[in-house]
């Protein structure tokens, strides 16, 4: 579950990912920052991700980060198309 709180005035958001299962094994939280950029907007993200599981924790972290990068890229494309239709 992604719990995100947006601060529109500051153009920031804080997030926390709360697993539905094995909650004691995963911790993930961070912050988004949006800034004006030529031709649009730039989103930067920083955070912490820890998977507490012997032997495979680091590999699981890398897999989760890869999936998050894919998701964020798809989200940016979707928002871009939505904005283009509204223009």
MDAnalysis code that builds the backbone (N, CA, C; Angstrom):
import MDAnalysis as mda
import numpy as np

u = mda.Universe.empty(261, n_residues=87, atom_resindex=np.repeat(np.arange(87), 3), trajectory=True)
u.add_TopologyAttr("name", ["N", "CA", "C"] * 87)
u.add_TopologyAttr("resid", np.arange(1, 88))
u.add_TopologyAttr("resname", ["UNK", "UNK", "UNK", "UNK", "UNK", "UNK", "UNK", "UNK", "UNK", "UNK", "UNK", "UNK", "UNK", "UNK", "UNK", "UNK", "UNK", "UNK", "UNK", "UNK", "UNK", "UNK", "UNK", "UNK", "UNK", "UNK", "UNK", "UNK", "UNK", "UNK", "UNK", "UNK", "UNK", "UNK", "UNK", "UNK", "UNK", "UNK", "UNK", "UNK", "UNK", "UNK", "UNK", "UNK", "UNK", "UNK", "UNK", "UNK", "UNK", "UNK", "UNK", "UNK", "UNK", "UNK", "UNK", "UNK", "UNK", "UNK", "UNK", "UNK", "UNK", "UNK", "UNK", "UNK", "UNK", "UNK", "UNK", "UNK", "UNK", "UNK", "UNK", "UNK", "UNK", "UNK", "UNK", "UNK", "UNK", "UNK", "UNK", "UNK", "UNK", "UNK", "UNK", "UNK", "UNK", "UNK", "UNK"])
u.atoms.positions = np.array([
    [0.849, -1.165, 0.000],
    [0.000, 0.000, 0.000],
    [0.898, 1.232, 0.000],
    [0.674, 2.132, -0.934],
    [1.438, 3.367, -1.045],
    [0.651, 4.471, -0.342],
    [1.189, 5.000, 0.746],
    [0.567, 6.084, 1.503],
    [1.363, 7.356, 1.210],
    [0.782, 8.262, 0.416],
    [1.474, 9.470, -0.012],
    [0.702, 10.697, 0.437],
    [1.440, 11.680, 0.969],
    [0.861, 12.957, 1.377],
    [1.505, 14.048, 0.537],
    [0.676, 14.814, -0.163],
    [1.155, 15.866, -1.057],
    [1.088, 17.225, -0.381],
    [2.104, 18.033, -0.607],
    [2.121, 19.435, -0.186],
    [2.175, 20.244, -1.478],
    [1.009, 20.663, -1.972],
    [0.947, 21.351, -3.257],
    [1.673, 22.689, -3.237],
    [1.606, 23.397, -2.131],
    [2.265, 24.699, -2.040],
    [3.779, 24.560, -2.140],
    [4.331, 23.510, -1.575],
    [5.782, 23.296, -1.598],
    [6.219, 22.429, -2.782],
    [5.263, 21.905, -3.535],
    [5.538, 21.005, -4.666],
    [6.363, 19.795, -4.214],
    [5.940, 19.202, -3.092],
    [6.608, 18.020, -2.553],
    [5.562, 16.988, -2.145],
    [6.038, 15.793, -1.906],
    [5.188, 14.733, -1.361],
    [6.070, 13.801, -0.540],
    [5.533, 13.295, 0.531],
    [6.218, 12.267, 1.306],
    [5.437, 10.970, 1.133],
    [6.154, 9.866, 1.096],
    [5.473, 8.589, 0.894],
    [6.028, 7.529, 1.828],
    [5.196, 6.532, 2.034],
    [5.582, 5.345, 2.795],
    [4.881, 4.159, 2.142],
    [5.633, 3.127, 1.879],
    [5.049, 1.903, 1.338],
    [4.853, 0.941, 2.497],
    [3.616, 0.496, 2.657],
    [3.256, -0.396, 3.762],
    [2.839, -1.746, 3.184],
    [3.659, -2.765, 3.369],
    [3.300, -4.078, 2.826],
    [2.093, -4.678, 3.537],
    [1.266, -5.366, 2.758],
    [0.105, -6.033, 3.340],
    [0.502, -7.333, 4.031],
    [1.607, -7.911, 3.595],
    [2.105, -9.163, 4.184],
    [3.568, -8.967, 4.580],
    [3.994, -9.626, 5.602],
    [5.392, -9.572, 6.067],
    [5.845, -8.140, 6.351],
    [5.005, -7.400, 7.045],
    [5.288, -5.984, 7.319],
    [6.599, -5.780, 8.070],
    [7.017, -6.744, 8.841],
    [8.266, -6.603, 9.587],
    [9.494, -6.832, 8.709],
    [9.312, -7.204, 7.452],
    [10.424, -7.503, 6.547],
    [10.759, -6.361, 5.587],
    [9.866, -5.374, 5.435],
    [10.075, -4.317, 4.446],
    [9.828, -2.951, 5.062],
    [10.764, -2.047, 4.809],
    [10.593, -0.644, 5.192],
    [10.940, 0.203, 3.973],
    [10.040, 1.108, 3.615],
    [10.284, 1.966, 2.459],
    [9.567, 3.291, 2.684],
    [10.332, 4.373, 2.581],
    [9.747, 5.706, 2.708],
    [10.642, 6.692, 1.970],
    [10.083, 7.861, 1.681],
    [10.880, 8.860, 0.987],
    [10.098, 10.115, 0.678],
    [10.646, 10.866, -0.282],
    [10.085, 12.166, -0.614],
    [10.236, 12.436, -2.105],
    [9.195, 13.005, -2.704],
    [9.226, 13.502, -4.073],
    [9.404, 15.014, -4.020],
    [10.081, 15.547, -5.006],
    [10.147, 17.000, -5.173],
    [9.915, 17.298, -6.646],
    [9.042, 18.253, -6.935],
    [8.742, 18.653, -8.306],
    [9.323, 20.039, -8.551],
    [9.990, 20.186, -9.709],
    [10.568, 21.480, -10.078],
    [10.264, 21.751, -11.536],
    [10.101, 23.046, -11.840],
    [9.913, 23.432, -13.233],
    [11.171, 23.087, -14.015],
    [10.981, 22.627, -15.240],
    [12.089, 22.284, -16.130],
    [11.693, 22.701, -17.538],
    [12.660, 22.904, -18.415],
    [12.316, 23.272, -19.792],
    [11.328, 22.275, -20.402],
    [10.203, 22.789, -20.860],
    [9.195, 21.940, -21.483],
    [8.330, 21.162, -20.523],
    [8.444, 21.402, -19.232],
    [7.590, 20.651, -18.314],
    [8.024, 20.710, -16.875],
    [8.170, 19.537, -16.302],
    [8.423, 19.408, -14.872],
    [9.423, 18.280, -14.643],
    [10.235, 18.424, -13.618],
    [11.187, 17.377, -13.245],
    [10.839, 16.879, -11.838],
    [10.733, 15.576, -11.712],
    [10.425, 14.958, -10.420],
    [11.676, 14.256, -9.915],
    [12.099, 14.600, -8.717],
    [13.221, 13.886, -8.101],
    [12.691, 13.150, -6.878],
    [13.277, 11.986, -6.638],
    [12.805, 11.131, -5.563],
    [14.006, 10.665, -4.761],
    [13.862, 10.732, -3.449],
    [14.884, 10.158, -2.575],
    [14.168, 9.391, -1.479],
    [14.784, 8.341, -1.028],
    [14.146, 7.549, 0.008],
    [15.024, 6.419, 0.480],
    [14.452, 5.609, 1.331],
    [15.129, 4.458, 1.910],
    [14.277, 3.218, 1.687],
    [14.940, 2.141, 1.320],
    [14.283, 0.852, 1.135],
    [15.147, -0.209, 1.806],
    [14.554, -0.963, 2.700],
    [15.263, -2.040, 3.377],
    [14.384, -3.285, 3.383],
    [14.952, -4.381, 2.902],
    [14.293, -5.684, 2.977],
    [15.097, -6.523, 3.960],
    [14.464, -6.904, 5.045],
    [15.130, -7.679, 6.098],
    [14.822, -9.156, 5.921],
    [15.660, -9.806, 5.124],
    [15.505, -11.241, 4.919],
    [16.886, -11.817, 4.627],
    [17.321, -12.783, 5.406],
    [18.672, -13.323, 5.248],
    [18.947, -13.833, 3.828],
    [20.139, -13.586, 3.370],
    [20.696, -14.054, 2.099],
    [20.133, -13.374, 0.853],
    [18.842, -13.091, 0.809],
    [18.236, -12.566, -0.424],
    [17.752, -11.135, -0.309],
    [17.910, -10.516, 0.850],
    [17.370, -9.176, 1.063],
    [17.832, -8.164, 0.038],
    [19.132, -8.116, -0.258],
    [19.672, -7.144, -1.228],
    [19.136, -7.398, -2.633],
    [19.026, -8.657, -3.028],
    [18.493, -8.988, -4.351],
    [17.033, -8.565, -4.457],
    [16.277, -8.754, -3.401],
    [14.872, -8.342, -3.390],
    [14.783, -6.821, -3.463],
    [15.654, -6.116, -2.748],
    [15.677, -4.645, -2.823],
    [15.916, -4.186, -4.259],
    [16.893, -4.795, -4.948],
    [17.185, -4.408, -6.334],
    [15.978, -4.669, -7.243],
    [15.297, -5.795, -7.034],
    [14.123, -6.117, -7.845],
    [12.994, -5.116, -7.589],
    [12.786, -4.747, -6.341],
    [11.743, -3.769, -6.012],
    [12.077, -2.420, -6.633],
    [13.340, -1.986, -6.520],
    [13.736, -0.695, -7.103],
    [13.565, -0.698, -8.612],
    [13.897, -1.780, -9.261],
    [13.704, -1.878, -10.703],
    [12.226, -1.736, -11.063],
    [11.377, -2.409, -10.310],
    [9.934, -2.302, -10.541],
    [9.413, -0.900, -10.279],
    [9.927, -0.250, -9.237],
    [9.507, 1.124, -8.954],
    [9.926, 2.076, -10.065],
    [11.140, 1.896, -10.595],
    [11.589, 2.731, -11.708],
    [10.684, 2.548, -12.921],
    [10.325, 1.315, -13.239],
    [9.413, 1.050, -14.354],
    [8.062, 1.708, -14.114],
    [7.551, 1.567, -12.903],
    [6.247, 2.135, -12.551],
    [6.269, 3.664, -12.668],
    [7.321, 4.290, -12.152],
    [7.401, 5.750, -12.196],
    [7.530, 6.256, -13.624],
    [8.261, 5.544, -14.464],
    [8.356, 5.931, -15.873],
    [7.006, 5.846, -16.562],
    [6.272, 4.763, -16.324],
    [4.940, 4.607, -16.915],
    [3.988, 5.674, -16.388],
    [4.102, 5.987, -15.109],
    [3.260, 7.023, -14.511],
    [3.528, 8.381, -15.161],
    [4.799, 8.712, -15.387],
    [5.147, 9.981, -16.021],
    [4.573, 10.051, -17.434],
    [4.660, 8.959, -18.194],
    [4.087, 8.927, -19.545],
    [2.574, 9.131, -19.501],
    [1.916, 8.463, -18.582],
    [0.469, 8.574, -18.445],
    [0.058, 10.001, -18.109],
    [0.751, 10.616, -17.172],
    [0.435, 11.996, -16.795],
    [0.684, 12.934, -17.967],
    [1.772, 12.722, -18.710],
    [2.057, 13.543, -19.884],
    [0.950, 13.457, -20.919],
    [0.463, 12.253, -21.192],
    [-0.640, 12.089, -22.164],
    [-1.914, 12.744, -21.659],
    [-2.193, 12.601, -20.375],
    [-3.388, 13.213, -19.783],
    [-3.315, 14.731, -19.900],
    [-2.166, 15.309, -19.586],
    [-2.006, 16.757, -19.692],
    [-2.126, 17.241, -21.132],
    [-1.583, 16.486, -22.075],
    [-1.662, 16.862, -23.478],
    [-3.120, 16.901, -23.956],
    [-3.945, 15.963, -23.486],
    [-5.366, 15.961, -23.863],
    [-6.109, 17.142, -23.273],
    [-5.673, 17.611, -22.111],
    [-6.359, 18.726, -21.441],
    [-5.938, 20.076, -22.017],
    [-4.828, 20.120, -22.725],
    [-4.309, 21.396, -23.253],
    [-5.139, 21.900, -24.407],
])
